[in-house]
């Protein structure tokens, strides 16, 4: 499915960029070119990023003696 009509960026390309380490909308737009022209895809890009981005690891709390 094409996410960005202006740059012809697919959902597969977005997913690949997130797997390679894109963690912010800014990084995603810079690496794909999506979201740079009319901006109508930015909302969907943000949603995809939130869905695809790995959840942060829980913080390890160490007991002090």
N, CA, C and O atoms as a Tripos MOL2 file, in Angstrom:
@<TRIPOS>MOLECULE
protein
  260   259    65     0     0
PROTEIN
NO_CHARGES

@<TRIPOS>ATOM
      1 N           0.8480   -1.1680    0.0000 N.3       1 UNK1
      2 CA          0.0000    0.0000    0.0000 C.3       1 UNK1
      3 C           0.9030    1.2430    0.0000 C.2       1 UNK1
      4 O           1.9060    1.2990    0.7110 O.2       1 UNK1
      5 N           0.5260    2.2200   -0.8030 N.am      2 UNK2
      6 CA          1.2720    3.4680   -0.8610 C.3       2 UNK2
      7 C           0.8010    4.3740    0.2800 C.2       2 UNK2
      8 O          -0.3890    4.6610    0.4110 O.2       2 UNK2
      9 N           1.7460    4.8130    1.0900 N.am      3 UNK3
     10 CA          1.4600    5.6960    2.2200 C.3       3 UNK3
     11 C           1.6040    7.1510    1.7890 C.2       3 UNK3
     12 O           0.7520    7.9800    2.1090 O.2       3 UNK3
     13 N           2.6580    7.4590    1.0770 N.am      4 UNK4
     14 CA          2.9220    8.8150    0.6090 C.3       4 UNK4
     15 C           2.7710    8.8490   -0.9090 C.2       4 UNK4
     16 O           3.5910    8.2910   -1.6380 O.2       4 UNK4
     17 N           1.7220    9.5060   -1.3710 N.am      5 UNK5
     18 CA          1.4690    9.6090   -2.8090 C.3       5 UNK5
     19 C           2.5180   10.4860   -3.4980 C.2       5 UNK5
     20 O           2.9150   10.1960   -4.6260 O.2       5 UNK5
     21 N           2.9630   11.5360   -2.8440 N.am      6 UNK6
     22 CA          3.9090   12.4650   -3.4630 C.3       6 UNK6
     23 C           5.2410   11.7960   -3.7970 C.2       6 UNK6
     24 O           5.8040   12.0240   -4.8670 O.2       6 UNK6
     25 N           5.7320   10.9840   -2.8920 N.am      7 UNK7
     26 CA          7.0360   10.3390   -3.0750 C.3       7 UNK7
     27 C           6.9300    8.8470   -3.3800 C.2       7 UNK7
     28 O           7.9420    8.1620   -3.5310 O.2       7 UNK7
     29 N           5.6780    8.3440   -3.4690 N.am      8 UNK8
     30 CA          5.4300    6.9280   -3.7660 C.3       8 UNK8
     31 C           6.1330    6.0120   -2.7530 C.2       8 UNK8
     32 O           6.8170    5.0630   -3.1360 O.2       8 UNK8
     33 N           5.9590    6.3020   -1.4820 N.am      9 UNK9
     34 CA          6.5540    5.5170   -0.3980 C.3       9 UNK9
     35 C           5.5230    4.5100    0.0870 C.2       9 UNK9
     36 O           4.3940    4.8720    0.4150 O.2       9 UNK9
     37 N           5.9210    3.2450    0.1300 N.am     10 UNK10
     38 CA          5.0070    2.1810    0.5300 C.3      10 UNK10
     39 C           5.0900    1.9020    2.0260 C.2      10 UNK10
     40 O           6.0310    2.3090    2.7080 O.2      10 UNK10
     41 N           4.0760    1.1980    2.5080 N.am     11 UNK11
     42 CA          4.0900    0.7790    3.9070 C.3      11 UNK11
     43 C           5.2430   -0.1680    4.1770 C.2      11 UNK11
     44 O           5.7660   -0.2000    5.2920 O.2      11 UNK11
     45 N           5.6480   -0.9360    3.1850 N.am     12 UNK12
     46 CA          6.7850   -1.8580    3.3470 C.3      12 UNK12
     47 C           8.0940   -1.0920    3.5650 C.2      12 UNK12
     48 O           8.9300   -1.4840    4.3790 O.2      12 UNK12
     49 N           8.2520   -0.0050    2.8280 N.am     13 UNK13
     50 CA          9.4580    0.8090    2.9970 C.3      13 UNK13
     51 C           9.4770    1.4520    4.3820 C.2      13 UNK13
     52 O          10.5200    1.5070    5.0330 O.2      13 UNK13
     53 N           8.3220    1.9340    4.8250 N.am     14 UNK14
     54 CA          8.2270    2.5250    6.1650 C.3      14 UNK14
     55 C           8.5930    1.4810    7.2110 C.2      14 UNK14
     56 O           9.3840    1.7580    8.1130 O.2      14 UNK14
     57 N           8.0240    0.2770    7.0970 N.am     15 UNK15
     58 CA          8.3060   -0.7960    8.0560 C.3      15 UNK15
     59 C           9.7890   -1.1630    8.0470 C.2      15 UNK15
     60 O          10.3770   -1.3930    9.1040 O.2      15 UNK15
     61 N          10.3890   -1.2170    6.8720 N.am     16 UNK16
     62 CA         11.8130   -1.5470    6.7780 C.3      16 UNK16
     63 C          12.6690   -0.4920    7.4780 C.2      16 UNK16
     64 O          13.6360   -0.8280    8.1610 O.2      16 UNK16
     65 N          12.3200    0.7630    7.3100 N.am     17 UNK17
     66 CA         13.0740    1.8370    7.9670 C.3      17 UNK17
     67 C          12.9530    1.7590    9.4890 C.2      17 UNK17
     68 O          13.9260    1.9930   10.2050 O.2      17 UNK17
     69 N          11.7760    1.4340    9.9740 N.am     18 UNK18
     70 CA         11.5970    1.2950   11.4220 C.3      18 UNK18
     71 C          12.4070    0.1060   11.9290 C.2      18 UNK18
     72 O          13.0350    0.1890   12.9850 O.2      18 UNK18
     73 N          12.3970   -0.9870   11.1920 N.am     19 UNK19
     74 CA         13.2060   -2.1570   11.5970 C.3      19 UNK19
     75 C          14.6900   -1.8260   11.6090 C.2      19 UNK19
     76 O          15.4420   -2.3670   12.4200 O.2      19 UNK19
     77 N          15.1150   -0.9430   10.7160 N.am     20 UNK20
     78 CA         16.5330   -0.5540   10.6490 C.3      20 UNK20
     79 C          16.9170    0.4700   11.7100 C.2      20 UNK20
     80 O          18.0930    0.8070   11.8480 O.2      20 UNK20
     81 N          15.9210    0.9750   12.4740 N.am     21 UNK21
     82 CA         16.2760    1.8430   13.5810 C.3      21 UNK21
     83 C          15.6450    3.2200   13.6190 C.2      21 UNK21
     84 O          15.9070    3.9740   14.5560 O.2      21 UNK21
     85 N          14.8280    3.5820   12.6480 N.am     22 UNK22
     86 CA         14.1440    4.8800   12.7200 C.3      22 UNK22
     87 C          13.2210    4.8730   13.9350 C.2      22 UNK22
     88 O          12.3630    4.0000   14.0700 O.2      22 UNK22
     89 N          13.4030    5.8370   14.8010 N.am     23 UNK23
     90 CA         12.6000    5.8760   16.0200 C.3      23 UNK23
     91 C          11.7450    7.1240   16.1380 C.2      23 UNK23
     92 O          10.9300    7.2370   17.0540 O.2      23 UNK23
     93 N          11.9250    8.0640   15.2140 N.am     24 UNK24
     94 CA         11.1350    9.2940   15.2810 C.3      24 UNK24
     95 C          10.5530    9.5930   13.9040 C.2      24 UNK24
     96 O          11.0280    9.0900   12.8850 O.2      24 UNK24
     97 N           9.5260   10.4150   13.8980 N.am     25 UNK25
     98 CA          8.9110   10.8280   12.6440 C.3      25 UNK25
     99 C           9.9190   11.5780   11.7850 C.2      25 UNK25
    100 O           9.9490   11.4110   10.5650 O.2      25 UNK25
    101 N          10.7300   12.3900   12.4100 N.am     26 UNK26
    102 CA         11.7570   13.1490   11.6770 C.3      26 UNK26
    103 C          12.7240   12.2090   10.9570 C.2      26 UNK26
    104 O          13.0300   12.4110    9.7820 O.2      26 UNK26
    105 N          13.2010   11.1900   11.6560 N.am     27 UNK27
    106 CA         14.1050   10.2160   11.0350 C.3      27 UNK27
    107 C          13.4140    9.4670    9.9040 C.2      27 UNK27
    108 O          14.0000    9.2410    8.8450 O.2      27 UNK27
    109 N          12.1720    9.0880   10.1360 N.am     28 UNK28
    110 CA         11.4170    8.3400    9.1380 C.3      28 UNK28
    111 C          11.2220    9.1700    7.8670 C.2      28 UNK28
    112 O          11.4060    8.6670    6.7590 O.2      28 UNK28
    113 N          10.8540   10.4200    8.0290 N.am     29 UNK29
    114 CA         10.6630   11.3050    6.8780 C.3      29 UNK29
    115 C          11.9810   11.5550    6.1470 C.2      29 UNK29
    116 O          12.0120   11.6010    4.9170 O.2      29 UNK29
    117 N          13.0560   11.7140    6.8940 N.am     30 UNK30
    118 CA         14.3610   11.9540    6.2760 C.3      30 UNK30
    119 C          14.8330   10.7440    5.4790 C.2      30 UNK30
    120 O          15.4170   10.9030    4.4070 O.2      30 UNK30
    121 N          14.5910    9.5420    5.9840 N.am     31 UNK31
    122 CA         15.1000    8.3550    5.3010 C.3      31 UNK31
    123 C          14.2110    7.8930    4.1520 C.2      31 UNK31
    124 O          14.6940    7.2230    3.2400 O.2      31 UNK31
    125 N          12.9190    8.2330    4.1740 N.am     32 UNK32
    126 CA         12.0190    7.7860    3.1050 C.3      32 UNK32
    127 C          11.6440    8.9010    2.1390 C.2      32 UNK32
    128 O          11.2860    8.6270    0.9940 O.2      32 UNK32
    129 N          11.7180   10.1450    2.5780 N.am     33 UNK33
    130 CA         11.2620   11.2700    1.7730 C.3      33 UNK33
    131 C           9.7810   11.5550    1.9640 C.2      33 UNK33
    132 O           9.2870   12.5900    1.5170 O.2      33 UNK33
    133 N           9.0780   10.6590    2.6150 N.am     34 UNK34
    134 CA          7.6470   10.8370    2.8580 C.3      34 UNK34
    135 C           7.4200   11.9930    3.8170 C.2      34 UNK34
    136 O           8.2690   12.2960    4.6550 O.2      34 UNK34
    137 N           6.2660   12.6350    3.6840 N.am     35 UNK35
    138 CA          5.9090   13.7140    4.5900 C.3      35 UNK35
    139 C           6.5800   15.0380    4.3020 C.2      35 UNK35
    140 O           6.4160   15.9890    5.0660 O.2      35 UNK35
    141 N           7.3250   15.1210    3.2270 N.am     36 UNK36
    142 CA          8.1040   16.3250    2.9230 C.3      36 UNK36
    143 C           7.3830   17.2940    1.9930 C.2      36 UNK36
    144 O           7.7310   18.4740    1.9480 O.2      36 UNK36
    145 N           6.3870   16.8200    1.2500 N.am     37 UNK37
    146 CA          5.7300   17.7010    0.2760 C.3      37 UNK37
    147 C           4.4150   18.2250    0.8370 C.2      37 UNK37
    148 O           4.4100   19.2620    1.5010 O.2      37 UNK37
    149 N           3.3230   17.5530    0.5960 N.am     38 UNK38
    150 CA          2.0180   18.0960    1.0040 C.3      38 UNK38
    151 C           1.7010   17.8160    2.4770 C.2      38 UNK38
    152 O           0.9180   18.5470    3.0850 O.2      38 UNK38
    153 N           2.2950   16.7730    3.0540 N.am     39 UNK39
    154 CA          2.0970   16.4860    4.4730 C.3      39 UNK39
    155 C           0.8560   15.6810    4.8030 C.2      39 UNK39
    156 O           0.5990   15.4070    5.9760 O.2      39 UNK39
    157 N           0.0730   15.2910    3.7950 N.am     40 UNK40
    158 CA         -1.1570   14.5580    4.0910 C.3      40 UNK40
    159 C          -0.9010   13.1600    4.6470 C.2      40 UNK40
    160 O          -1.8100   12.5540    5.2140 O.2      40 UNK40
    161 N           0.2970   12.6410    4.4990 N.am     41 UNK41
    162 CA          0.6110   11.2940    4.9770 C.3      41 UNK41
    163 C           1.1950   11.2880    6.3880 C.2      41 UNK41
    164 O           1.3740   10.2190    6.9720 O.2      41 UNK41
    165 N           1.4910   12.4420    6.9360 N.am     42 UNK42
    166 CA          2.2030   12.5140    8.2180 C.3      42 UNK42
    167 C           1.4330   11.8080    9.3330 C.2      42 UNK42
    168 O           2.0340   11.1190   10.1570 O.2      42 UNK42
    169 N           0.1420   11.9700    9.3650 N.am     43 UNK43
    170 CA         -0.6570   11.3160   10.4120 C.3      43 UNK43
    171 C          -0.5200    9.7970   10.3280 C.2      43 UNK43
    172 O          -0.3320    9.1250   11.3420 O.2      43 UNK43
    173 N          -0.6170    9.2640    9.1080 N.am     44 UNK44
    174 CA         -0.4910    7.8200    8.9300 C.3      44 UNK44
    175 C           0.9290    7.3580    9.2310 C.2      44 UNK44
    176 O           1.1160    6.2900    9.8140 O.2      44 UNK44
    177 N           1.9220    8.1370    8.8490 N.am     45 UNK45
    178 CA          3.3050    7.7870    9.1660 C.3      45 UNK45
    179 C           3.5110    7.7060   10.6760 C.2      45 UNK45
    180 O           4.1460    6.7790   11.1780 O.2      45 UNK45
    181 N           2.9710    8.6840   11.3890 N.am     46 UNK46
    182 CA          3.1010    8.7110   12.8540 C.3      46 UNK46
    183 C           2.4300    7.4750   13.4700 C.2      46 UNK46
    184 O           2.9840    6.8510   14.3760 O.2      46 UNK46
    185 N           1.2410    7.1280   12.9760 N.am     47 UNK47
    186 CA          0.5400    5.9530   13.4910 C.3      47 UNK47
    187 C           1.3260    4.6770   13.2020 C.2      47 UNK47
    188 O           1.4470    3.8050   14.0620 O.2      47 UNK47
    189 N           1.8530    4.5740   11.9920 N.am     48 UNK48
    190 CA          2.6460    3.3940   11.6440 C.3      48 UNK48
    191 C           3.8910    3.3050   12.5090 C.2      48 UNK48
    192 O           4.2520    2.2240   12.9750 O.2      48 UNK48
    193 N           4.5380    4.4210   12.7220 N.am     49 UNK49
    194 CA          5.7290    4.4460   13.5610 C.3      49 UNK49
    195 C           5.4010    3.9790   14.9740 C.2      49 UNK49
    196 O           6.1390    3.1820   15.5520 O.2      49 UNK49
    197 N           4.3130    4.4650   15.5230 N.am     50 UNK50
    198 CA          3.9030    4.0560   16.8680 C.3      50 UNK50
    199 C           3.5800    2.5700   16.9320 C.2      50 UNK50
    200 O           3.8960    1.9070   17.9200 O.2      50 UNK50
    201 N           2.9530    2.0450   15.8880 N.am     51 UNK51
    202 CA          2.5910    0.6280   15.8570 C.3      51 UNK51
    203 C           3.8020   -0.2820   15.6470 C.2      51 UNK51
    204 O           3.8650   -1.3730   16.2150 O.2      51 UNK51
    205 N           4.7500    0.1580   14.8430 N.am     52 UNK52
    206 CA          5.8780   -0.6940   14.4570 C.3      52 UNK52
    207 C           7.0910   -0.5760   15.3670 C.2      52 UNK52
    208 O           7.8980   -1.5010   15.4610 O.2      52 UNK52
    209 N           7.2150    0.5500   16.0280 N.am     53 UNK53
    210 CA          8.3870    0.7930   16.8650 C.3      53 UNK53
    211 C           8.3780   -0.1870   18.0330 C.2      53 UNK53
    212 O           7.3460   -0.3750   18.6760 O.2      53 UNK53
    213 N           9.5180   -0.8120   18.3100 N.am     54 UNK54
    214 CA          9.5530   -1.7280   19.4560 C.3      54 UNK54
    215 C           9.3010   -0.9850   20.7650 C.2      54 UNK54
    216 O           9.7170    0.1600   20.9440 O.2      54 UNK54
    217 N           8.6180   -1.6590   21.6610 N.am     55 UNK55
    218 CA          8.3420   -1.0760   22.9730 C.3      55 UNK55
    219 C           9.6520   -0.9220   23.7320 C.2      55 UNK55
    220 O          10.5310   -1.7770   23.6260 O.2      55 UNK55
    221 N           9.7930    0.1500   24.4900 N.am     56 UNK56
    222 CA         11.0260    0.3180   25.2660 C.3      56 UNK56
    223 C          11.1460   -0.7780   26.3170 C.2      56 UNK56
    224 O          10.1540   -1.2490   26.8720 O.2      56 UNK56
    225 N          12.3550   -1.1580   26.5640 N.am     57 UNK57
    226 CA         12.5990   -2.1790   27.5790 C.3      57 UNK57
    227 C          12.3270   -1.5800   28.9630 C.2      57 UNK57
    228 O          12.6140   -0.4080   29.2090 O.2      57 UNK57
    229 N          11.7760   -2.3910   29.8510 N.am     58 UNK58
    230 CA         11.5230   -1.8670   31.1870 C.3      58 UNK58
    231 C          12.8480   -1.5510   31.8870 C.2      58 UNK58
    232 O          13.8600   -2.2190   31.6790 O.2      58 UNK58
    233 N          12.8050   -0.5380   32.7030 N.am     59 UNK59
    234 CA         13.9830   -0.1340   33.4370 C.3      59 UNK59
    235 C          14.2440   -1.1390   34.5570 C.2      59 UNK59
    236 O          13.3250   -1.5590   35.2600 O.2      59 UNK59
    237 N          15.4920   -1.5080   34.7050 N.am     60 UNK60
    238 CA         15.8640   -2.4480   35.7600 C.3      60 UNK60
    239 C          16.1910   -1.6500   37.0120 C.2      60 UNK60
    240 O          17.0520   -0.7700   36.9970 O.2      60 UNK60
    241 N          15.5030   -1.9640   38.0750 N.am     61 UNK61
    242 CA         15.7520   -1.2920   39.3380 C.3      61 UNK61
    243 C          16.5840   -2.2120   40.2030 C.2      61 UNK61
    244 O          16.1960   -3.3480   40.4740 O.2      61 UNK61
    245 N          17.7060   -1.7260   40.6260 N.am     62 UNK62
    246 CA         18.6060   -2.5460   41.4560 C.3      62 UNK62
    247 C          18.4400   -2.1530   42.9040 C.2      62 UNK62
    248 O          18.4100   -0.9720   43.2510 O.2      62 UNK62
    249 N          18.3360   -3.1440   43.7220 N.am     63 UNK63
    250 CA         18.2200   -2.9070   45.1650 C.3      63 UNK63
    251 C          19.5710   -2.4790   45.7030 C.2      63 UNK63
    252 O          20.5980   -3.0470   45.3300 O.2      63 UNK63
    253 N          19.5800   -1.5030   46.5600 N.am     64 UNK64
    254 CA         20.8250   -1.0730   47.1880 C.3      64 UNK64
    255 C          20.9120   -1.6850   48.5710 C.2      64 UNK64
    256 O          19.9230   -1.7670   49.3000 O.2      64 UNK64
    257 N          22.0760   -2.0990   48.9050 N.am     65 UNK65
    258 CA         22.2630   -2.7710   50.1940 C.3      65 UNK65
    259 C          22.6780   -1.8200   51.2670 C.2      65 UNK65
    260 O          22.8760   -2.2290   52.4110 O.2      65 UNK65
@<TRIPOS>BOND
     1     1     2 1
     2     2     3 1
     3     3     4 2
     4     3     5 am
     5     5     6 1
     6     6     7 1
     7     7     8 2
     8     7     9 am
     9     9    10 1
    10    10    11 1
    11    11    12 2
    12    11    13 am
    13    13    14 1
    14    14    15 1
    15    15    16 2
    16    15    17 am
    17    17    18 1
    18    18    19 1
    19    19    20 2
    20    19    21 am
    21    21    22 1
    22    22    23 1
    23    23    24 2
    24    23    25 am
    25    25    26 1
    26    26    27 1
    27    27    28 2
    28    27    29 am
    29    29    30 1
    30    30    31 1
    31    31    32 2
    32    31    33 am
    33    33    34 1
    34    34    35 1
    35    35    36 2
    36    35    37 am
    37    37    38 1
    38    38    39 1
    39    39    40 2
    40    39    41 am
    41    41    42 1
    42    42    43 1
    43    43    44 2
    44    43    45 am
    45    45    46 1
    46    46    47 1
    47    47    48 2
    48    47    49 am
    49    49    50 1
    50    50    51 1
    51    51    52 2
    52    51    53 am
    53    53    54 1
    54    54    55 1
    55    55    56 2
    56    55    57 am
    57    57    58 1
    58    58    59 1
    59    59    60 2
    60    59    61 am
    61    61    62 1
    62    62    63 1
    63    63    64 2
    64    63    65 am
    65    65    66 1
    66    66    67 1
    67    67    68 2
    68    67    69 am
    69    69    70 1
    70    70    71 1
    71    71    72 2
    72    71    73 am
    73    73    74 1
    74    74    75 1
    75    75    76 2
    76    75    77 am
    77    77    78 1
    78    78    79 1
    79    79    80 2
    80    79    81 am
    81    81    82 1
    82    82    83 1
    83    83    84 2
    84    83    85 am
    85    85    86 1
    86    86    87 1
    87    87    88 2
    88    87    89 am
    89    89    90 1
    90    90    91 1
    91    91    92 2
    92    91    93 am
    93    93    94 1
    94    94    95 1
    95    95    96 2
    96    95    97 am
    97    97    98 1
    98    98    99 1
    99    99   100 2
   100    99   101 am
   101   101   102 1
   102   102   103 1
   103   103   104 2
   104   103   105 am
   105   105   106 1
   106   106   107 1
   107   107   108 2
   108   107   109 am
   109   109   110 1
   110   110   111 1
   111   111   112 2
   112   111   113 am
   113   113   114 1
   114   114   115 1
   115   115   116 2
   116   115   117 am
   117   117   118 1
   118   118   119 1
   119   119   120 2
   120   119   121 am
   121   121   122 1
   122   122   123 1
   123   123   124 2
   124   123   125 am
   125   125   126 1
   126   126   127 1
   127   127   128 2
   128   127   129 am
   129   129   130 1
   130   130   131 1
   131   131   132 2
   132   131   133 am
   133   133   134 1
   134   134   135 1
   135   135   136 2
   136   135   137 am
   137   137   138 1
   138   138   139 1
   139   139   140 2
   140   139   141 am
   141   141   142 1
   142   142   143 1
   143   143   144 2
   144   143   145 am
   145   145   146 1
   146   146   147 1
   147   147   148 2
   148   147   149 am
   149   149   150 1
   150   150   151 1
   151   151   152 2
   152   151   153 am
   153   153   154 1
   154   154   155 1
   155   155   156 2
   156   155   157 am
   157   157   158 1
   158   158   159 1
   159   159   160 2
   160   159   161 am
   161   161   162 1
   162   162   163 1
   163   163   164 2
   164   163   165 am
   165   165   166 1
   166   166   167 1
   167   167   168 2
   168   167   169 am
   169   169   170 1
   170   170   171 1
   171   171   172 2
   172   171   173 am
   173   173   174 1
   174   174   175 1
   175   175   176 2
   176   175   177 am
   177   177   178 1
   178   178   179 1
   179   179   180 2
   180   179   181 am
   181   181   182 1
   182   182   183 1
   183   183   184 2
   184   183   185 am
   185   185   186 1
   186   186   187 1
   187   187   188 2
   188   187   189 am
   189   189   190 1
   190   190   191 1
   191   191   192 2
   192   191   193 am
   193   193   194 1
   194   194   195 1
   195   195   196 2
   196   195   197 am
   197   197   198 1
   198   198   199 1
   199   199   200 2
   200   199   201 am
   201   201   202 1
   202   202   203 1
   203   203   204 2
   204   203   205 am
   205   205   206 1
   206   206   207 1
   207   207   208 2
   208   207   209 am
   209   209   210 1
   210   210   211 1
   211   211   212 2
   212   211   213 am
   213   213   214 1
   214   214   215 1
   215   215   216 2
   216   215   217 am
   217   217   218 1
   218   218   219 1
   219   219   220 2
   220   219   221 am
   221   221   222 1
   222   222   223 1
   223   223   224 2
   224   223   225 am
   225   225   226 1
   226   226   227 1
   227   227   228 2
   228   227   229 am
   229   229   230 1
   230   230   231 1
   231   231   232 2
   232   231   233 am
   233   233   234 1
   234   234   235 1
   235   235   236 2
   236   235   237 am
   237   237   238 1
   238   238   239 1
   239   239   240 2
   240   239   241 am
   241   241   242 1
   242   242   243 1
   243   243   244 2
   244   243   245 am
   245   245   246 1
   246   246   247 1
   247   247   248 2
   248   247   249 am
   249   249   250 1
   250   250   251 1
   251   251   252 2
   252   251   253 am
   253   253   254 1
   254   254   255 1
   255   255   256 2
   256   255   257 am
   257   257   258 1
   258   258   259 1
   259   259   260 2
@<TRIPOS>SUBSTRUCTURE
     1 UNK1         2 RESIDUE 1 A UNK
     2 UNK2         6 RESIDUE 1 A UNK
     3 UNK3        10 RESIDUE 1 A UNK
     4 UNK4        14 RESIDUE 1 A UNK
     5 UNK5        18 RESIDUE 1 A UNK
     6 UNK6        22 RESIDUE 1 A UNK
     7 UNK7        26 RESIDUE 1 A UNK
     8 UNK8        30 RESIDUE 1 A UNK
     9 UNK9        34 RESIDUE 1 A UNK
    10 UNK10       38 RESIDUE 1 A UNK
    11 UNK11       42 RESIDUE 1 A UNK
    12 UNK12       46 RESIDUE 1 A UNK
    13 UNK13       50 RESIDUE 1 A UNK
    14 UNK14       54 RESIDUE 1 A UNK
    15 UNK15       58 RESIDUE 1 A UNK
    16 UNK16       62 RESIDUE 1 A UNK
    17 UNK17       66 RESIDUE 1 A UNK
    18 UNK18       70 RESIDUE 1 A UNK
    19 UNK19       74 RESIDUE 1 A UNK
    20 UNK20       78 RESIDUE 1 A UNK
    21 UNK21       82 RESIDUE 1 A UNK
    22 UNK22       86 RESIDUE 1 A UNK
    23 UNK23       90 RESIDUE 1 A UNK
    24 UNK24       94 RESIDUE 1 A UNK
    25 UNK25       98 RESIDUE 1 A UNK
    26 UNK26      102 RESIDUE 1 A UNK
    27 UNK27      106 RESIDUE 1 A UNK
    28 UNK28      110 RESIDUE 1 A UNK
    29 UNK29      114 RESIDUE 1 A UNK
    30 UNK30      118 RESIDUE 1 A UNK
    31 UNK31      122 RESIDUE 1 A UNK
    32 UNK32      126 RESIDUE 1 A UNK
    33 UNK33      130 RESIDUE 1 A UNK
    34 UNK34      134 RESIDUE 1 A UNK
    35 UNK35      138 RESIDUE 1 A UNK
    36 UNK36      142 RESIDUE 1 A UNK
    37 UNK37      146 RESIDUE 1 A UNK
    38 UNK38      150 RESIDUE 1 A UNK
    39 UNK39      154 RESIDUE 1 A UNK
    40 UNK40      158 RESIDUE 1 A UNK
    41 UNK41      162 RESIDUE 1 A UNK
    42 UNK42      166 RESIDUE 1 A UNK
    43 UNK43      170 RESIDUE 1 A UNK
    44 UNK44      174 RESIDUE 1 A UNK
    45 UNK45      178 RESIDUE 1 A UNK
    46 UNK46      182 RESIDUE 1 A UNK
    47 UNK47      186 RESIDUE 1 A UNK
    48 UNK48      190 RESIDUE 1 A UNK
    49 UNK49      194 RESIDUE 1 A UNK
    50 UNK50      198 RESIDUE 1 A UNK
    51 UNK51      202 RESIDUE 1 A UNK
    52 UNK52      206 RESIDUE 1 A UNK
    53 UNK53      210 RESIDUE 1 A UNK
    54 UNK54      214 RESIDUE 1 A UNK
    55 UNK55      218 RESIDUE 1 A UNK
    56 UNK56      222 RESIDUE 1 A UNK
    57 UNK57      226 RESIDUE 1 A UNK
    58 UNK58      230 RESIDUE 1 A UNK
    59 UNK59      234 RESIDUE 1 A UNK
    60 UNK60      238 RESIDUE 1 A UNK
    61 UNK61      242 RESIDUE 1 A UNK
    62 UNK62      246 RESIDUE 1 A UNK
    63 UNK63      250 RESIDUE 1 A UNK
    64 UNK64      254 RESIDUE 1 A UNK
    65 UNK65      258 RESIDUE 1 A UNK
